[in-house]
Amino acid sequence: MLNHYETVFIATPVLSENQMKEAVQKFKKVITDKGGEIIHEENWGLKKLSYPIQKKSTGFYYLIEFKGPGELIEQLEIQYRRDERIIRFLTFRMDKYAVQYAEKKRKQKETEKIQED
């Protein structure tokens, strides 16, 4: 049985666009190599932090929603800790209500996007 997870990480703001894409690909590869399946991802871009972290006041936020076995989380978080580009991360298991809510929000965004076009 695969669990639903959502992980958000904050990368240092000094990265170029290519370095950020490289970091995202690295973490997506960790997920897929360990038996996970990526469901959704969002680049939230550069945002101001609530408080300075490592003397930085902004960071690149990125969200990945995926399914995977529980032991995958430990491997993913080890990779976050080893990567000097990542200043914060959070991974949590989504219950059925969170999964339904996330799906509803995605559909809502898609319909808004279609209406804009």
CNS distance restraints for C-alpha pairs under 8 A (distance, minus, plus):
assign (resid   1 and name CA) (resid  69 and name CA) 7.27 0.50 0.50
assign (resid   2 and name CA) (resid  67 and name CA) 5.78 0.50 0.50
assign (resid   2 and name CA) (resid  68 and name CA) 4.87 0.50 0.50
assign (resid   2 and name CA) (resid  69 and name CA) 5.11 0.50 0.50
assign (resid   2 and name CA) (resid  70 and name CA) 7.73 0.50 0.50
assign (resid   3 and name CA) (resid  67 and name CA) 5.44 0.50 0.50
assign (resid   3 and name CA) (resid  68 and name CA) 5.56 0.50 0.50
assign (resid   3 and name CA) (resid  69 and name CA) 6.23 0.50 0.50
assign (resid   3 and name CA) (resid  70 and name CA) 7.11 0.50 0.50
assign (resid   3 and name CA) (resid  93 and name CA) 6.87 0.50 0.50
assign (resid   3 and name CA) (resid  94 and name CA) 7.63 0.50 0.50
assign (resid   4 and name CA) (resid  65 and name CA) 7.46 0.50 0.50
assign (resid   4 and name CA) (resid  66 and name CA) 5.88 0.50 0.50
assign (resid   4 and name CA) (resid  67 and name CA) 4.49 0.50 0.50
assign (resid   4 and name CA) (resid  68 and name CA) 6.69 0.50 0.50
assign (resid   4 and name CA) (resid  93 and name CA) 5.81 0.50 0.50
assign (resid   4 and name CA) (resid  94 and name CA) 5.37 0.50 0.50
assign (resid   4 and name CA) (resid  95 and name CA) 7.41 0.50 0.50
assign (resid   4 and name CA) (resid  99 and name CA) 7.34 0.50 0.50
assign (resid   5 and name CA) (resid  65 and name CA) 5.82 0.50 0.50
assign (resid   5 and name CA) (resid  66 and name CA) 5.37 0.50 0.50
assign (resid   5 and name CA) (resid  67 and name CA) 5.97 0.50 0.50
assign (resid   5 and name CA) (resid  68 and name CA) 7.45 0.50 0.50
assign (resid   5 and name CA) (resid  91 and name CA) 6.86 0.50 0.50
assign (resid   5 and name CA) (resid  92 and name CA) 5.58 0.50 0.50
assign (resid   5 and name CA) (resid  93 and name CA) 4.40 0.50 0.50
assign (resid   5 and name CA) (resid  94 and name CA) 5.38 0.50 0.50
assign (resid   6 and name CA) (resid  63 and name CA) 7.13 0.50 0.50
assign (resid   6 and name CA) (resid  64 and name CA) 5.80 0.50 0.50
assign (resid   6 and name CA) (resid  65 and name CA) 4.37 0.50 0.50
assign (resid   6 and name CA) (resid  66 and name CA) 6.30 0.50 0.50
assign (resid   6 and name CA) (resid  91 and name CA) 5.66 0.50 0.50
assign (resid   6 and name CA) (resid  92 and name CA) 5.63 0.50 0.50
assign (resid   6 and name CA) (resid  93 and name CA) 6.57 0.50 0.50
assign (resid   6 and name CA) (resid  94 and name CA) 6.87 0.50 0.50
assign (resid   7 and name CA) (resid  63 and name CA) 5.75 0.50 0.50
assign (resid   7 and name CA) (resid  64 and name CA) 5.35 0.50 0.50
assign (resid   7 and name CA) (resid  65 and name CA) 6.42 0.50 0.50
assign (resid   7 and name CA) (resid  89 and name CA) 7.18 0.50 0.50
assign (resid   7 and name CA) (resid  90 and name CA) 5.57 0.50 0.50
assign (resid   7 and name CA) (resid  91 and name CA) 4.11 0.50 0.50
assign (resid   7 and name CA) (resid  92 and name CA) 6.50 0.50 0.50
assign (resid   8 and name CA) (resid  61 and name CA) 6.91 0.50 0.50
assign (resid   8 and name CA) (resid  62 and name CA) 5.55 0.50 0.50
assign (resid   8 and name CA) (resid  63 and name CA) 4.38 0.50 0.50
assign (resid   8 and name CA) (resid  64 and name CA) 6.43 0.50 0.50
assign (resid   8 and name CA) (resid  89 and name CA) 5.62 0.50 0.50
assign (resid   8 and name CA) (resid  90 and name CA) 5.40 0.50 0.50
assign (resid   8 and name CA) (resid  91 and name CA) 6.47 0.50 0.50
assign (resid   9 and name CA) (resid  61 and name CA) 5.85 0.50 0.50
assign (resid   9 and name CA) (resid  62 and name CA) 5.57 0.50 0.50
assign (resid   9 and name CA) (resid  63 and name CA) 6.74 0.50 0.50
assign (resid   9 and name CA) (resid  86 and name CA) 6.84 0.50 0.50
assign (resid   9 and name CA) (resid  87 and name CA) 7.74 0.50 0.50
assign (resid   9 and name CA) (resid  88 and name CA) 5.71 0.50 0.50
assign (resid   9 and name CA) (resid  89 and name CA) 4.05 0.50 0.50
assign (resid   9 and name CA) (resid  90 and name CA) 6.37 0.50 0.50
assign (resid  10 and name CA) (resid  59 and name CA) 5.71 0.50 0.50
assign (resid  10 and name CA) (resid  60 and name CA) 5.32 0.50 0.50
assign (resid  10 and name CA) (resid  61 and name CA) 4.61 0.50 0.50
assign (resid  10 and name CA) (resid  62 and name CA) 6.57 0.50 0.50
assign (resid  10 and name CA) (resid  86 and name CA) 5.80 0.50 0.50
assign (resid  10 and name CA) (resid  87 and name CA) 5.74 0.50 0.50
assign (resid  10 and name CA) (resid  88 and name CA) 5.16 0.50 0.50
assign (resid  10 and name CA) (resid  89 and name CA) 6.13 0.50 0.50
assign (resid  11 and name CA) (resid  15 and name CA) 7.80 0.50 0.50
assign (resid  11 and name CA) (resid  20 and name CA) 7.62 0.50 0.50
assign (resid  11 and name CA) (resid  59 and name CA) 5.56 0.50 0.50
assign (resid  11 and name CA) (resid  60 and name CA) 4.98 0.50 0.50
assign (resid  11 and name CA) (resid  61 and name CA) 6.55 0.50 0.50
assign (resid  11 and name CA) (resid  85 and name CA) 5.40 0.50 0.50
assign (resid  11 and name CA) (resid  86 and name CA) 4.36 0.50 0.50
assign (resid  11 and name CA) (resid  87 and name CA) 5.67 0.50 0.50
assign (resid  11 and name CA) (resid  88 and name CA) 7.28 0.50 0.50
assign (resid  12 and name CA) (resid  56 and name CA) 7.71 0.50 0.50
assign (resid  12 and name CA) (resid  58 and name CA) 7.65 0.50 0.50
assign (resid  12 and name CA) (resid  59 and name CA) 5.22 0.50 0.50
assign (resid  12 and name CA) (resid  60 and name CA) 6.47 0.50 0.50
assign (resid  12 and name CA) (resid  85 and name CA) 5.43 0.50 0.50
assign (resid  12 and name CA) (resid  86 and name CA) 6.11 0.50 0.50
assign (resid  12 and name CA) (resid  87 and name CA) 6.15 0.50 0.50
assign (resid  13 and name CA) (resid  46 and name CA) 7.13 0.50 0.50
assign (resid  13 and name CA) (resid  56 and name CA) 7.72 0.50 0.50
assign (resid  13 and name CA) (resid  58 and name CA) 6.04 0.50 0.50
assign (resid  13 and name CA) (resid  59 and name CA) 4.59 0.50 0.50
assign (resid  13 and name CA) (resid  60 and name CA) 5.89 0.50 0.50
assign (resid  15 and name CA) (resid  19 and name CA) 5.64 0.50 0.50
assign (resid  15 and name CA) (resid  20 and name CA) 6.06 0.50 0.50
assign (resid  15 and name CA) (resid  85 and name CA) 7.85 0.50 0.50
assign (resid  16 and name CA) (resid  20 and name CA) 6.28 0.50 0.50
assign (resid  17 and name CA) (resid  21 and name CA) 6.27 0.50 0.50
assign (resid  18 and name CA) (resid  22 and name CA) 6.10 0.50 0.50
assign (resid  19 and name CA) (resid  23 and name CA) 6.25 0.50 0.50
assign (resid  20 and name CA) (resid  24 and name CA) 6.28 0.50 0.50
assign (resid  21 and name CA) (resid  25 and name CA) 6.13 0.50 0.50
assign (resid  22 and name CA) (resid  26 and name CA) 6.20 0.50 0.50
assign (resid  23 and name CA) (resid  27 and name CA) 6.51 0.50 0.50
assign (resid  23 and name CA) (resid  85 and name CA) 7.89 0.50 0.50
assign (resid  24 and name CA) (resid  28 and name CA) 6.16 0.50 0.50
assign (resid  24 and name CA) (resid  62 and name CA) 7.92 0.50 0.50
assign (resid  25 and name CA) (resid  29 and name CA) 5.98 0.50 0.50
assign (resid  26 and name CA) (resid  30 and name CA) 6.40 0.50 0.50
assign (resid  27 and name CA) (resid  31 and name CA) 6.39 0.50 0.50
assign (resid  27 and name CA) (resid  76 and name CA) 7.06 0.50 0.50
assign (resid  27 and name CA) (resid  79 and name CA) 7.63 0.50 0.50
assign (resid  28 and name CA) (resid  32 and name CA) 6.28 0.50 0.50
assign (resid  28 and name CA) (resid  38 and name CA) 7.55 0.50 0.50
assign (resid  29 and name CA) (resid  33 and name CA) 5.77 0.50 0.50
assign (resid  30 and name CA) (resid  34 and name CA) 6.18 0.50 0.50
assign (resid  30 and name CA) (resid  75 and name CA) 7.71 0.50 0.50
assign (resid  30 and name CA) (resid  76 and name CA) 6.38 0.50 0.50
assign (resid  31 and name CA) (resid  35 and name CA) 6.70 0.50 0.50
assign (resid  31 and name CA) (resid  36 and name CA) 4.99 0.50 0.50
assign (resid  31 and name CA) (resid  37 and name CA) 7.06 0.50 0.50
assign (resid  31 and name CA) (resid  38 and name CA) 7.55 0.50 0.50
assign (resid  31 and name CA) (resid  68 and name CA) 7.64 0.50 0.50
assign (resid  31 and name CA) (resid  72 and name CA) 6.91 0.50 0.50
assign (resid  31 and name CA) (resid  76 and name CA) 6.94 0.50 0.50
assign (resid  32 and name CA) (resid  36 and name CA) 4.64 0.50 0.50
assign (resid  32 and name CA) (resid  37 and name CA) 5.85 0.50 0.50
assign (resid  32 and name CA) (resid  38 and name CA) 7.30 0.50 0.50
assign (resid  34 and name CA) (resid  68 and name CA) 7.97 0.50 0.50
assign (resid  34 and name CA) (resid  72 and name CA) 5.97 0.50 0.50
assign (resid  35 and name CA) (resid  68 and name CA) 6.15 0.50 0.50
assign (resid  35 and name CA) (resid  69 and name CA) 7.04 0.50 0.50
assign (resid  35 and name CA) (resid  72 and name CA) 7.63 0.50 0.50
assign (resid  36 and name CA) (resid  66 and name CA) 6.68 0.50 0.50
assign (resid  36 and name CA) (resid  67 and name CA) 5.44 0.50 0.50
assign (resid  36 and name CA) (resid  68 and name CA) 4.08 0.50 0.50
assign (resid  36 and name CA) (resid  69 and name CA) 6.89 0.50 0.50
assign (resid  36 and name CA) (resid  72 and name CA) 7.46 0.50 0.50
assign (resid  37 and name CA) (resid  66 and name CA) 5.47 0.50 0.50
assign (resid  37 and name CA) (resid  67 and name CA) 5.12 0.50 0.50
assign (resid  37 and name CA) (resid  68 and name CA) 6.33 0.50 0.50
assign (resid  38 and name CA) (resid  64 and name CA) 7.22 0.50 0.50
assign (resid  38 and name CA) (resid  65 and name CA) 6.17 0.50 0.50
assign (resid  38 and name CA) (resid  66 and name CA) 4.24 0.50 0.50
assign (resid  38 and name CA) (resid  67 and name CA) 6.45 0.50 0.50
assign (resid  39 and name CA) (resid  64 and name CA) 7.76 0.50 0.50
assign (resid  39 and name CA) (resid  65 and name CA) 5.51 0.50 0.50
assign (resid  39 and name CA) (resid  66 and name CA) 4.94 0.50 0.50
assign (resid  39 and name CA) (resid  67 and name CA) 7.12 0.50 0.50
assign (resid  40 and name CA) (resid  64 and name CA) 5.95 0.50 0.50
assign (resid  40 and name CA) (resid  65 and name CA) 5.01 0.50 0.50
assign (resid  40 and name CA) (resid  66 and name CA) 6.81 0.50 0.50
assign (resid  41 and name CA) (resid  62 and name CA) 7.59 0.50 0.50
assign (resid  41 and name CA) (resid  63 and name CA) 5.50 0.50 0.50
assign (resid  41 and name CA) (resid  64 and name CA) 4.35 0.50 0.50
assign (resid  41 and name CA) (resid  65 and name CA) 6.00 0.50 0.50
assign (resid  42 and name CA) (resid  62 and name CA) 5.98 0.50 0.50
assign (resid  42 and name CA) (resid  63 and name CA) 5.15 0.50 0.50
assign (resid  42 and name CA) (resid  64 and name CA) 6.59 0.50 0.50
assign (resid  43 and name CA) (resid  61 and name CA) 6.48 0.50 0.50
assign (resid  43 and name CA) (resid  62 and name CA) 4.71 0.50 0.50
assign (resid  43 and name CA) (resid  63 and name CA) 6.43 0.50 0.50
assign (resid  44 and name CA) (resid  60 and name CA) 7.17 0.50 0.50
assign (resid  44 and name CA) (resid  61 and name CA) 5.18 0.50 0.50
assign (resid  44 and name CA) (resid  62 and name CA) 5.61 0.50 0.50
assign (resid  44 and name CA) (resid  63 and name CA) 7.41 0.50 0.50
assign (resid  45 and name CA) (resid  59 and name CA) 7.99 0.50 0.50
assign (resid  45 and name CA) (resid  60 and name CA) 5.14 0.50 0.50
assign (resid  45 and name CA) (resid  61 and name CA) 5.55 0.50 0.50
assign (resid  45 and name CA) (resid  62 and name CA) 7.16 0.50 0.50
assign (resid  46 and name CA) (resid  58 and name CA) 6.63 0.50 0.50
assign (resid  46 and name CA) (resid  59 and name CA) 5.39 0.50 0.50
assign (resid  46 and name CA) (resid  60 and name CA) 4.34 0.50 0.50
assign (resid  46 and name CA) (resid  61 and name CA) 6.42 0.50 0.50
assign (resid  47 and name CA) (resid  58 and name CA) 5.50 0.50 0.50
assign (resid  47 and name CA) (resid  59 and name CA) 5.67 0.50 0.50
assign (resid  47 and name CA) (resid  60 and name CA) 6.35 0.50 0.50
assign (resid  47 and name CA) (resid  61 and name CA) 7.04 0.50 0.50
assign (resid  48 and name CA) (resid  57 and name CA) 5.96 0.50 0.50
assign (resid  48 and name CA) (resid  58 and name CA) 4.29 0.50 0.50
assign (resid  48 and name CA) (resid  59 and name CA) 6.61 0.50 0.50
assign (resid  49 and name CA) (resid  53 and name CA) 7.88 0.50 0.50
assign (resid  49 and name CA) (resid  57 and name CA) 5.37 0.50 0.50
assign (resid  49 and name CA) (resid  58 and name CA) 5.13 0.50 0.50
assign (resid  49 and name CA) (resid  59 and name CA) 6.79 0.50 0.50
assign (resid  50 and name CA) (resid  57 and name CA) 7.82 0.50 0.50
assign (resid  51 and name CA) (resid  57 and name CA) 6.63 0.50 0.50
assign (resid  52 and name CA) (resid  56 and name CA) 5.19 0.50 0.50
assign (resid  52 and name CA) (resid  57 and name CA) 4.73 0.50 0.50
assign (resid  52 and name CA) (resid  58 and name CA) 7.81 0.50 0.50
assign (resid  53 and name CA) (resid  57 and name CA) 6.73 0.50 0.50
assign (resid  53 and name CA) (resid  87 and name CA) 7.09 0.50 0.50
assign (resid  54 and name CA) (resid  87 and name CA) 7.54 0.50 0.50
assign (resid  68 and name CA) (resid  72 and name CA) 6.57 0.50 0.50
assign (resid  69 and name CA) (resid  73 and name CA) 7.81 0.50 0.50
assign (resid  70 and name CA) (resid  74 and name CA) 7.83 0.50 0.50
assign (resid  71 and name CA) (resid  75 and name CA) 6.96 0.50 0.50
assign (resid  72 and name CA) (resid  76 and name CA) 6.19 0.50 0.50
assign (resid  73 and name CA) (resid  77 and name CA) 6.09 0.50 0.50
assign (resid  73 and name CA) (resid  91 and name CA) 7.63 0.50 0.50
assign (resid  74 and name CA) (resid  78 and name CA) 6.19 0.50 0.50
assign (resid  75 and name CA) (resid  79 and name CA) 6.46 0.50 0.50
assign (resid  76 and name CA) (resid  80 and name CA) 6.41 0.50 0.50
assign (resid  77 and name CA) (resid  81 and name CA) 6.22 0.50 0.50
assign (resid  78 and name CA) (resid  82 and name CA) 6.24 0.50 0.50
assign (resid  79 and name CA) (resid  83 and name CA) 6.21 0.50 0.50
assign (resid  80 and name CA) (resid  86 and name CA) 6.26 0.50 0.50
assign (resid  80 and name CA) (resid  89 and name CA) 7.24 0.50 0.50
assign (resid  81 and name CA) (resid  86 and name CA) 7.39 0.50 0.50
assign (resid  94 and name CA) (resid  98 and name CA) 5.42 0.50 0.50
assign (resid  94 and name CA) (resid  99 and name CA) 6.13 0.50 0.50
assign (resid  95 and name CA) (resid  99 and name CA) 6.37 0.50 0.50
assign (resid  96 and name CA) (resid 100 and name CA) 6.22 0.50 0.50
assign (resid  97 and name CA) (resid 101 and name CA) 6.08 0.50 0.50
assign (resid  98 and name CA) (resid 102 and name CA) 6.08 0.50 0.50
assign (resid  99 and name CA) (resid 103 and name CA) 6.24 0.50 0.50
assign (resid 100 and name CA) (resid 104 and name CA) 6.13 0.50 0.50
assign (resid 101 and name CA) (resid 105 and name CA) 6.16 0.50 0.50
assign (resid 102 and name CA) (resid 106 and name CA) 6.23 0.50 0.50
assign (resid 103 and name CA) (resid 107 and name CA) 6.28 0.50 0.50
assign (resid 104 and name CA) (resid 108 and name CA) 6.14 0.50 0.50
assign (resid 105 and name CA) (resid 109 and name CA) 6.19 0.50 0.50
assign (resid 106 and name CA) (resid 110 and name CA) 6.20 0.50 0.50
assign (resid 107 and name CA) (resid 111 and name CA) 6.25 0.50 0.50
assign (resid 108 and name CA) (resid 112 and name CA) 6.27 0.50 0.50
assign (resid 109 and name CA) (resid 113 and name CA) 6.10 0.50 0.50
assign (resid 110 and name CA) (resid 114 and name CA) 6.19 0.50 0.50
assign (resid 111 and name CA) (resid 115 and name CA) 6.15 0.50 0.50
assign (resid 112 and name CA) (resid 116 and name CA) 6.27 0.50 0.50
assign (resid 113 and name CA) (resid 117 and name CA) 6.56 0.50 0.50
